[in-house]
Amino acid sequence: MYLQRALRPTLELALRSFPAVLLTGPRQAGKTTFVRHSLPNASYVTLDDPVVSAFARDDPQGFLQSHKTPLILDEIQQLPELLPFLKVAIDANRSQKGRFVLTGSQQFALMQGVSESLAGRIATLDLLPLGRLELGHHAAPSLAETIWRGGYPEPVLAPSMRSLWIVSYLRSYLDRDVRSILKVAELRIFELFLNLVAAHHGQEVNRGKLASQVGISQPTVKRWLNVLEASYVLYGLRPYHENLGKRLVKSPKLYFLDSALPCHLTRQPSAVSALAGPLAGALFEGWCVSEAVKLYAQRGDEAALYFWRSHDGLEVDLLAVAGAKVLPIEIKKTSSPTTVHGAGLTRFCQLAGSRAYGTGWVVCDIPRSTKLAGGHEAIPWREFPGRFATFLTQG
């Protein structure tokens, strides 16, 4: 079953505007299915095929000339040395748009190679796991099941296979992506590190604490966190960059981009248990942050998301920037929002002045939107993706 992806109009615009498009994102997010469905008449080759890869490596010009365009080159990170030859092919007919579509599952050497070889010639888009708006009637009915299933297509469409799929996914991730940049001896320690990071889901980074708990150096912690972010497993939510109320926080908060992964890694026994346990608040926050990141990506934009804490301890869980406006959002797993939940929103709006997008939101587990003191609004979690998409359009 194919679900229409919200990135489709952005891909079509990129193909009309650039000679090449690079589609990146995590493994199993549906990149190959998406590009083949979007370009049914394009030539397609996968560089995961050793025969194809050998041909492209031994005779790159002949390889490219043997395929008509538009040409989909799947898993381009398997052969980054092909990129300079793509540049030559593009420059031979620079005005022709939409000739090459590249897909890649990791950003490590790939993005460096693209920057060096194809700068100005290629648009880069991210395809992330499915967002709630993309799921439509396939979306889970409850918040607990929504977080439990995550957004990867296979476990979402076949929930009974969820646990087996996640185990296989993590094994594939470690064996194919992480092994390419870490020494074999480090893999077992990296697995321990990954589990520990899951236990810190939604918390600010403390490299010293992580290093001590795992038994590695702080530079190694930094490098491994970069690996997890570059491969779309983690998203680092940075503190707001403007000096509102003397920002004291410098470390980002870490969230898994897919909510099913921290549920599995922290050994939650069920959806209900996950949303009733000590990680419930962080899991809910992470789901909202992930939905926001996806909605930016669907527009071809880099996520402009932050958190904020004032000098006297007031906080806002999520700040979203669109245009010149900043929307403050509190995320609370409560069915009874009160004035207390809006205190940080009020302070931020006072300090931000005209930069604030009206008043703030409190995203929570309520059946319908309601007004709060200070002009803020409590909105149901189900409405959050649609309301946020509207903000990005109007902000």
N, C-alpha and C positions, 0 to 999 in steps of 0.2 A: 504494500500500500504506500502510495506517495502522498505526502502532505506538502501543499504549496508553501514555499518559503518566502518570508517577507523581504528577503534580500533581492528577490528577482528584479524589481524595477531598478535598484541600484546597480546590479550587474549589467543590465541592458544599457543603462546610461554610460557606464564605464566602457563597455564595448564600443559604443558610438564615439567615445572621446579619446581612447588610447589604443595604440597598436596591440598591447598585451594587457592581460589582467592576471594578477596572482590572487588566488583564493586560499587563504590559510585558515587554520582552526584545529581543534583537537581531533584525534582519531575518532572515527565512528560517529562524527557529528552529521554526516550525510553529504560531504563535499562532492564526491564522485557522482552520486545519484543526482544531486542538484544541478551540476554543470551539464550532465548528459541529458537530463530532462529539459533544461533550459536551452540547450543547443543540440537538438536531435539530429541535425544534418552535419554536424562537425565530425572531423576525423578524431579518433580517440586512440591513444596509446598509454600504457602504464609502464613506468620505469621500474616498477616492482618485478616485472618480468625480466629474468636474467638474460634472455636472448635479445630482447628489445634493448635493454640497458647496454649490453655488449656492443651491439650495432651502433648505438648512439655514442658510445665512448670511443670506438675505433674509427668511426667515420661520421663525425657530427654534422658536417655539411651535407653529405650524402643522405644521412638520416632525415634531416629537416626537408630536403628537396624531394624525398620519396613520399611525403604526405601532403595532401592538399590542405589548404586553410579554409575556414578556421580549424585550428588543431588544438585539441585538449591534450596537455602533457600532465598526466597524473603522477603524483608523488615525486615532484621535481627535486625534492631534497636528496633523493637517491643519487642524483647526478648533477651537482651544482656546477661542474665544469662545462656543462652544456650552455650555461647562461651567456658567456661571451659570444658564442656562435649565434644565439638568438638575437643578440644585439646587432650583429652583422646582417642577419636576415631582415631584421626590422628596418635598419638604416638604408637598405637597398630600395625600400619602398615605404618611406617614413609616413606618407600621407594616408596609407591604407590602415583603417582602424579595425580592431576586433579580430586580429589574425591568430593570436595565441592566447590560450587560457591555461594557466599553470595552477596546479594544486599542490599543497604541501602541508604536512601534519606537524611540523615543528619549525621554530623560528631561528634556531641557533646559527648555523653557518648559512642557512638559506637567505635570511634577511640581509646579511652582510654581502653575500654574492649578488643579490638583486640590487642593492644600493650601489655597488661598485660597477655593475655591468649594464643595468637597465634603468638608471635614474632618468626621470623625465619621459620614459617610454612605457611605463607600466603603472597601472592602478592596483592598489593592494586593498583587498576586502577580507573581512573575517566572517566565517560561517560558524556560529556557536551552536550548542545544543538548542533544541526547540524551546521557544518561549510560549507562555500560556496563550497568547493571541494566535499563534500559529497552530496550536493544537485544536482549537475550535471545540467541537463536540467530543473530541478524544481527551480533553482535559479531565484530570481527576476531580471528583465531586467535592472532596474535602481538603482542607489545608494540610492535614497530616499526610494524606495520600499524595498530594501534590509534591510535598517536600521529599517523601519517601521514594517516589518514582524518578524524580529529577527530570531532565529534558532530553536525554539521548534517545534517538528514535526507537531503537529496538526494545529497551525495557519499558518505554512509555506505551508502545503499541502492544506489547506482550508482557504485562506485569508479572505473570507467573514465572517468567524467565529472568526476573530482575537480579536475584542473588548470583545465579550462575554467570550471567552476563557481566556483572561488575567484577567478579573474580577473574574472568577471562580478560576483561579490559585492562585491569591493573597489571596482570602478568604480561600482556602484550606491550603495555606502556613501558614497563621496566625493561623488558627484553629488547624492544626495538628502538625506543627513543632514548631512554636513560643510559642504556649500555653503550650507546654511540659516543657518549661524552664522559662517562665515568669509568674508572678502572673496575674490573670484575670484582675485586676484593671489596670495593666500596658498596656494591649493590645491596648486600644484606643490611649494612648500616643505613643505607638510604631508605630501605623499607621501614626500618624502625623510625627513622626521621619522619617519614611520611605519616605514619600512624600518630606520632607525637604532634605533628602540625595539625592533624585533624582534631586532636583534643584541645587545641588552641584556636579552633575555628571562631572567627569573629573577634579575636583579641588583638591588641597591639603587639607588634613584633618585639620580642626581648631576645636578642641574639645570644647574649651571655647565658641566659637561662636555658635556651635550647641547646647551646654548645655543651653546657655542663651536663644536661640530662642525657644527651646522646653520646658524649665523650668525643667530640670533635672540636675543631677550632672555630672561632667566630668568623674568620674569612671563609671557611668551608660552609658554615651556615648560610652566609650571604650568597655564596655561589650556588648552593643547592636550592635556595629560595628563588633565585633567578631562573634556574632550570624549571622549577614548577610553574613560575609565571610565564616563561617563554613557551611552554608547552600547553598553556591554557588550562592547567589544573587549578592554579590559584589566581586570585585577583587581589592586588594590593590597593586598598582604599587609602589614599594619602590624606593627610591633614590639610585643611584649607590654606591656600597659599597667601592670603591677604592678612594683614595684621589687625584683625578685629578682636579687640579685647585682649591684646598681648598673647597671641597663641604660644602655648608652652610645649605642645606635643610635636615631636619630630618624626616618630616612627609610624609607619602605616599599620592599618588593621588588615589582617589576612582573612580572606574568604575563599572557600572552594567555589569555583564557578558552577559546579553542578551539585545540588543538594544531596543527591543519592550517595555520593562518594564519602562525605564525612559521616553520614549515617552508617554506612558499611564499615568504615575504618574505625569508628568508635564502638562497633559491635552493638548497635541498637537492635533489639530483637524484633521490633515491629514498628509500623508507622505510628500507632497510638503511643507506644512507649517513647519513641523519639521526641514526640511533641509534648510529652508529660515530664520528661527528665530534665536534668540540669543544663543540657545543651539546647533546650527548646527555643529560648530567646535568640541565641546565636544562629540557630538553623533558620528561624524565621527572618532574621535580619539578612542572612546570607542569600535567602531566596529572593528577597526584594532587591538587594544589590545586584544579583545576577540578572534578574529581569530588566533592570535599568541598563546594565552593560549591554545586554542583547539588543535592546531597542536603539541604543546609539549605533551599534555595529550594523544593524539592518539599514541604517541610513548612510553607511559608509563613513561614519564619524568615529573618532577616538572618544572614549567615554570621558566626560568631564565631571567626575564624581569625587566627592571629598567627605570627610567628617570634620566636626568642629567642636572645640572645647574652650570655654572662656577661662579667664584667669581665676574666677571664683568657682569653677567646677561645673557650671552649666554646660550641657552638651546638646548637640544635634547629631543624630545617627548618620544622616545622609544629606549632603548638599549637592544639588544638580544644577549645572550651568548650561543655559541655552541662550545664545545671543549675548545680550548684556544683562540678563536676569539670572538670579540665583534662587532656586526653590529649596527651602529647608523642609526636611522630612524626618519625622520621628517614626520609629518602627517598634511597636509594642504588641506582644502576644497577649492581648487582653480583650475581653468582650465588654469592658466598662471603662472607656476612656474618660479622663477627668481633666480639670484645669491643670493639674500637676504635670500631665504629659505634654502640655504646651509651653511650659516655662522656658525651656531652651529655645523654642521657636520664637517666642516673644522677644527674648533678649537678642537673638541674632537679627531679627527684623529691625529692631531698634538701632543696632549698630550698623547694619547694612544700608539702611535708608532706602533710597530709590533703586538700589541694586536688587533688593528683594522682590521676588515675584509675588506681589500681593502679600498674602499670609501663608502660613505653613500647613502641612498635612500631618496627621497622625494616622499611619496605616495600622490597622488592627483587625481583630476578628469580630466584626459586627455585621449585621445583615444589610444595613443601609447607611448612607452618609448622614452625618449629623454635625451641626455647628458646635464649636467649643468657645469658651471665653477667649477674648483677645482676637476674635475673628478667624481663628484657625478652624480647620475642618477635619473631622475624623472620617476616614473613608475605609470601606471594606477591602480586604486584601484582594478579593476577586476583581475589584474595579481598578486596582493600582496600575496594572500594565496599560490598560486603555487610557486612563487619565494621564499617565506619564508620557505616552506616545503623543497625546494632544499637546502637552506642555512643550515637548521638543519641537513641535510644529509651530507653536505660537510664541515660544519664549523669545 
